[in-house]
Amino acid sequence: MKLIDMQKDAALKGLQLPFGVLEVWYPDSSDWDTAGFEALKRRELDEIMLLAPEYDRKRDFSEDPYFRYFRKFKKTYPVMAQLESFLLKGRPFPEWSPINQVAFLTELKTRVLLGTHDVERVQGPVTLYRPAAEESFTGMGGRESHSYKGDLTGRDDGGIILSMIAGPDERTCLQEDTLHPVYLVFAPEDYPAARVESCLEQIAAYVRALAPGARMERLVL
């Protein structure tokens, strides 16, 4: 079985910059417990929705390290936007791909930023680095995108596949037939590694609910 190879470049290795990796080998969808996962998802979403009456962006996010990191790049923290869409605007939870739903549910639950890729579409080892200048790549959905100077970015032998600010690329993003994803947990510098570990455990719990027979490997870089 292919195992993803991820590493930090030399400039990142001396920093307190935890990066979580949970690689999953799902069985065929005929072996998934979709009813059990759906019931768990509904319970979790109902619990999250209870926060709506008291939600306050300033109180809940102004000191959040992810919010502040994105603000440095003059960007809106996407997990905050997703949470507000769900809590305040009544937007439905995305129903495409239960594998993707695991990631989205984890983001709403933990407010931590995730990325999800198809390992079978990754070309060679992945190196995490901070680019010195903008570098172009094709983002998810085929849109023209680019990395940001100083932002955590990842590349394989085929080019950039992830950017904390810009998101995933088109080539390695989840597909309808994906059964071998990797869930990535991004964190700003000096973020506690224990919180990244906790987020990985939350993802793993949802994976186990969806596919009790799934195999998983995880680490924090």
Contacts in CASP RR format, 6 or more apart in sequence:
PFRMAT RR
TARGET T0000
AUTHOR 0000-0000-0000
METHOD contacts of the structure
MODEL  1
MKLIDMQKDAALKGLQLPFGVLEVWYPDSSDWDTAGFEALKRRELDEIML
LAPEYDRKRDFSEDPYFRYFRKFKKTYPVMAQLESFLLKGRPFPEWSPIN
QVAFLTELKTRVLLGTHDVERVQGPVTLYRPAAEESFTGMGGRESHSYKG
DLTGRDDGGIILSMIAGPDERTCLQEDTLHPVYLVFAPEDYPAARVESCL
EQIAAYVRALAPGARMERLVL
1 25 0 8 1.000
1 180 0 8 1.000
2 119 0 8 1.000
2 120 0 8 1.000
2 180 0 8 1.000
3 23 0 8 1.000
3 217 0 8 1.000
4 21 0 8 1.000
4 23 0 8 1.000
4 119 0 8 1.000
4 122 0 8 1.000
4 126 0 8 1.000
4 182 0 8 1.000
5 124 0 8 1.000
5 125 0 8 1.000
5 126 0 8 1.000
6 19 0 8 1.000
6 21 0 8 1.000
6 125 0 8 1.000
6 126 0 8 1.000
6 127 0 8 1.000
6 128 0 8 1.000
6 221 0 8 1.000
7 125 0 8 1.000
7 126 0 8 1.000
7 127 0 8 1.000
7 128 0 8 1.000
7 221 0 8 1.000
8 17 0 8 1.000
8 19 0 8 1.000
8 127 0 8 1.000
8 128 0 8 1.000
8 129 0 8 1.000
8 221 0 8 1.000
9 127 0 8 1.000
9 128 0 8 1.000
9 129 0 8 1.000
11 129 0 8 1.000
11 130 0 8 1.000
12 128 0 8 1.000
12 129 0 8 1.000
12 130 0 8 1.000
15 189 0 8 1.000
16 189 0 8 1.000
16 190 0 8 1.000
16 191 0 8 1.000
16 193 0 8 1.000
17 152 0 8 1.000
17 187 0 8 1.000
17 188 0 8 1.000
17 189 0 8 1.000
17 190 0 8 1.000
17 191 0 8 1.000
18 185 0 8 1.000
18 187 0 8 1.000
18 191 0 8 1.000
18 192 0 8 1.000
18 193 0 8 1.000
18 196 0 8 1.000
18 220 0 8 1.000
18 221 0 8 1.000
19 128 0 8 1.000
19 152 0 8 1.000
19 184 0 8 1.000
19 185 0 8 1.000
19 186 0 8 1.000
19 187 0 8 1.000
19 196 0 8 1.000
19 220 0 8 1.000
19 221 0 8 1.000
20 184 0 8 1.000
20 185 0 8 1.000
20 187 0 8 1.000
20 196 0 8 1.000
20 199 0 8 1.000
20 200 0 8 1.000
20 218 0 8 1.000
20 219 0 8 1.000
20 220 0 8 1.000
20 221 0 8 1.000
21 182 0 8 1.000
21 183 0 8 1.000
21 184 0 8 1.000
21 185 0 8 1.000
21 200 0 8 1.000
21 218 0 8 1.000
21 219 0 8 1.000
21 220 0 8 1.000
21 221 0 8 1.000
22 182 0 8 1.000
22 183 0 8 1.000
22 184 0 8 1.000
22 185 0 8 1.000
22 200 0 8 1.000
22 203 0 8 1.000
22 204 0 8 1.000
22 207 0 8 1.000
22 216 0 8 1.000
22 217 0 8 1.000
22 218 0 8 1.000
23 119 0 8 1.000
23 180 0 8 1.000
23 181 0 8 1.000
23 182 0 8 1.000
23 183 0 8 1.000
23 216 0 8 1.000
23 217 0 8 1.000
23 218 0 8 1.000
24 99 0 8 1.000
24 180 0 8 1.000
24 181 0 8 1.000
24 182 0 8 1.000
24 183 0 8 1.000
24 207 0 8 1.000
24 214 0 8 1.000
24 215 0 8 1.000
24 216 0 8 1.000
25 179 0 8 1.000
25 180 0 8 1.000
25 214 0 8 1.000
25 215 0 8 1.000
25 216 0 8 1.000
26 32 0 8 1.000
26 99 0 8 1.000
26 179 0 8 1.000
26 180 0 8 1.000
26 181 0 8 1.000
26 207 0 8 1.000
26 210 0 8 1.000
26 211 0 8 1.000
26 214 0 8 1.000
27 179 0 8 1.000
27 211 0 8 1.000
27 213 0 8 1.000
27 214 0 8 1.000
28 179 0 8 1.000
29 179 0 8 1.000
31 211 0 8 1.000
31 213 0 8 1.000
32 98 0 8 1.000
32 210 0 8 1.000
32 211 0 8 1.000
33 209 0 8 1.000
33 210 0 8 1.000
33 211 0 8 1.000
33 212 0 8 1.000
34 98 0 8 1.000
34 210 0 8 1.000
36 209 0 8 1.000
37 98 0 8 1.000
37 101 0 8 1.000
37 206 0 8 1.000
37 209 0 8 1.000
37 210 0 8 1.000
40 206 0 8 1.000
40 209 0 8 1.000
41 93 0 8 1.000
41 101 0 8 1.000
41 105 0 8 1.000
44 105 0 8 1.000
44 108 0 8 1.000
44 109 0 8 1.000
45 86 0 8 1.000
45 93 0 8 1.000
45 105 0 8 1.000
45 108 0 8 1.000
48 83 0 8 1.000
48 86 0 8 1.000
48 87 0 8 1.000
48 108 0 8 1.000
48 109 0 8 1.000
49 86 0 8 1.000
49 87 0 8 1.000
51 87 0 8 1.000
52 87 0 8 1.000
52 88 0 8 1.000
55 84 0 8 1.000
55 87 0 8 1.000
55 88 0 8 1.000
57 80 0 8 1.000
57 84 0 8 1.000
61 67 0 8 1.000
61 77 0 8 1.000
61 80 0 8 1.000
64 77 0 8 1.000
64 80 0 8 1.000
64 111 0 8 1.000
65 187 0 8 1.000
65 188 0 8 1.000
65 190 0 8 1.000
65 191 0 8 1.000
66 77 0 8 1.000
66 79 0 8 1.000
66 80 0 8 1.000
66 111 0 8 1.000
66 112 0 8 1.000
66 113 0 8 1.000
66 188 0 8 1.000
67 77 0 8 1.000
67 80 0 8 1.000
68 188 0 8 1.000
69 77 0 8 1.000
69 164 0 8 1.000
69 188 0 8 1.000
70 76 0 8 1.000
70 77 0 8 1.000
70 78 0 8 1.000
70 165 0 8 1.000
71 77 0 8 1.000
73 148 0 8 1.000
73 151 0 8 1.000
73 165 0 8 1.000
75 165 0 8 1.000
77 113 0 8 1.000
78 113 0 8 1.000
79 107 0 8 1.000
79 108 0 8 1.000
79 111 0 8 1.000
79 112 0 8 1.000
79 113 0 8 1.000
80 111 0 8 1.000
82 104 0 8 1.000
82 107 0 8 1.000
82 108 0 8 1.000
83 108 0 8 1.000
83 111 0 8 1.000
85 91 0 8 1.000
86 93 0 8 1.000
86 108 0 8 1.000
93 101 0 8 1.000
93 104 0 8 1.000
93 105 0 8 1.000
94 100 0 8 1.000
94 101 0 8 1.000
94 104 0 8 1.000
95 101 0 8 1.000
97 174 0 8 1.000
97 176 0 8 1.000
97 178 0 8 1.000
98 210 0 8 1.000
99 116 0 8 1.000
99 174 0 8 1.000
99 178 0 8 1.000
99 181 0 8 1.000
99 210 0 8 1.000
100 116 0 8 1.000
100 174 0 8 1.000
102 183 0 8 1.000
102 203 0 8 1.000
102 206 0 8 1.000
102 207 0 8 1.000
102 210 0 8 1.000
103 114 0 8 1.000
103 115 0 8 1.000
103 116 0 8 1.000
103 183 0 8 1.000
103 203 0 8 1.000
105 206 0 8 1.000
106 112 0 8 1.000
106 114 0 8 1.000
106 183 0 8 1.000
106 199 0 8 1.000
106 202 0 8 1.000
106 203 0 8 1.000
106 206 0 8 1.000
107 113 0 8 1.000
107 114 0 8 1.000
109 202 0 8 1.000
110 198 0 8 1.000
110 199 0 8 1.000
110 202 0 8 1.000
112 185 0 8 1.000
112 186 0 8 1.000
112 187 0 8 1.000
112 195 0 8 1.000
112 196 0 8 1.000
112 199 0 8 1.000
113 164 0 8 1.000
113 185 0 8 1.000
113 186 0 8 1.000
113 187 0 8 1.000
114 183 0 8 1.000
114 184 0 8 1.000
114 185 0 8 1.000
114 186 0 8 1.000
114 199 0 8 1.000
114 203 0 8 1.000
115 162 0 8 1.000
115 167 0 8 1.000
115 168 0 8 1.000
115 183 0 8 1.000
115 184 0 8 1.000
115 185 0 8 1.000
115 186 0 8 1.000
116 168 0 8 1.000
116 173 0 8 1.000
116 174 0 8 1.000
116 181 0 8 1.000
116 182 0 8 1.000
116 183 0 8 1.000
116 184 0 8 1.000
117 161 0 8 1.000
117 162 0 8 1.000
117 168 0 8 1.000
117 172 0 8 1.000
117 173 0 8 1.000
117 174 0 8 1.000
117 181 0 8 1.000
117 182 0 8 1.000
117 184 0 8 1.000
118 172 0 8 1.000
118 173 0 8 1.000
118 174 0 8 1.000
118 175 0 8 1.000
118 178 0 8 1.000
118 180 0 8 1.000
118 181 0 8 1.000
119 180 0 8 1.000
119 181 0 8 1.000
119 182 0 8 1.000
120 178 0 8 1.000
120 180 0 8 1.000
121 171 0 8 1.000
121 172 0 8 1.000
121 175 0 8 1.000
122 156 0 8 1.000
122 161 0 8 1.000
122 172 0 8 1.000
122 182 0 8 1.000
123 156 0 8 1.000
123 157 0 8 1.000
123 158 0 8 1.000
123 159 0 8 1.000
124 156 0 8 1.000
124 157 0 8 1.000
125 156 0 8 1.000
125 157 0 8 1.000
126 154 0 8 1.000
126 155 0 8 1.000
126 156 0 8 1.000
126 161 0 8 1.000
126 162 0 8 1.000
127 154 0 8 1.000
127 155 0 8 1.000
127 156 0 8 1.000
128 152 0 8 1.000
128 153 0 8 1.000
128 154 0 8 1.000
128 221 0 8 1.000
129 152 0 8 1.000
129 153 0 8 1.000
129 154 0 8 1.000
129 155 0 8 1.000
130 149 0 8 1.000
130 150 0 8 1.000
130 151 0 8 1.000
130 152 0 8 1.000
130 153 0 8 1.000
131 147 0 8 1.000
131 148 0 8 1.000
131 149 0 8 1.000
131 150 0 8 1.000
131 151 0 8 1.000
131 153 0 8 1.000
132 149 0 8 1.000
132 150 0 8 1.000
133 149 0 8 1.000
134 146 0 8 1.000
134 147 0 8 1.000
134 148 0 8 1.000
134 149 0 8 1.000
135 146 0 8 1.000
135 147 0 8 1.000
135 153 0 8 1.000
135 160 0 8 1.000
136 144 0 8 1.000
136 145 0 8 1.000
136 146 0 8 1.000
137 145 0 8 1.000
137 146 0 8 1.000
137 147 0 8 1.000
137 159 0 8 1.000
137 160 0 8 1.000
137 161 0 8 1.000
137 163 0 8 1.000
137 166 0 8 1.000
137 169 0 8 1.000
138 144 0 8 1.000
138 145 0 8 1.000
138 169 0 8 1.000
138 170 0 8 1.000
138 171 0 8 1.000
139 145 0 8 1.000
139 166 0 8 1.000
139 167 0 8 1.000
139 168 0 8 1.000
139 169 0 8 1.000
139 170 0 8 1.000
139 173 0 8 1.000
140 167 0 8 1.000
140 168 0 8 1.000
140 169 0 8 1.000
140 170 0 8 1.000
140 173 0 8 1.000
141 170 0 8 1.000
141 173 0 8 1.000
142 170 0 8 1.000
145 163 0 8 1.000
145 166 0 8 1.000
145 167 0 8 1.000
145 169 0 8 1.000
146 166 0 8 1.000
147 153 0 8 1.000
147 160 0 8 1.000
147 163 0 8 1.000
147 165 0 8 1.000
147 166 0 8 1.000
148 163 0 8 1.000
148 165 0 8 1.000
148 166 0 8 1.000
151 163 0 8 1.000
151 164 0 8 1.000
151 165 0 8 1.000
151 166 0 8 1.000
152 163 0 8 1.000
152 164 0 8 1.000
152 186 0 8 1.000
153 160 0 8 1.000
153 162 0 8 1.000
153 163 0 8 1.000
153 164 0 8 1.000
154 160 0 8 1.000
154 161 0 8 1.000
154 162 0 8 1.000
154 163 0 8 1.000
155 161 0 8 1.000
156 172 0 8 1.000
158 171 0 8 1.000
159 169 0 8 1.000
160 169 0 8 1.000
161 168 0 8 1.000
161 169 0 8 1.000
161 171 0 8 1.000
161 172 0 8 1.000
162 168 0 8 1.000
162 169 0 8 1.000
162 184 0 8 1.000
164 186 0 8 1.000
174 181 0 8 1.000
183 200 0 8 1.000
183 203 0 8 1.000
185 196 0 8 1.000
185 199 0 8 1.000
185 200 0 8 1.000
185 203 0 8 1.000
187 195 0 8 1.000
187 196 0 8 1.000
193 220 0 8 1.000
196 220 0 8 1.000
197 220 0 8 1.000
200 218 0 8 1.000
200 220 0 8 1.000
204 216 0 8 1.000
204 218 0 8 1.000
207 214 0 8 1.000
207 216 0 8 1.000
208 214 0 8 1.000
END
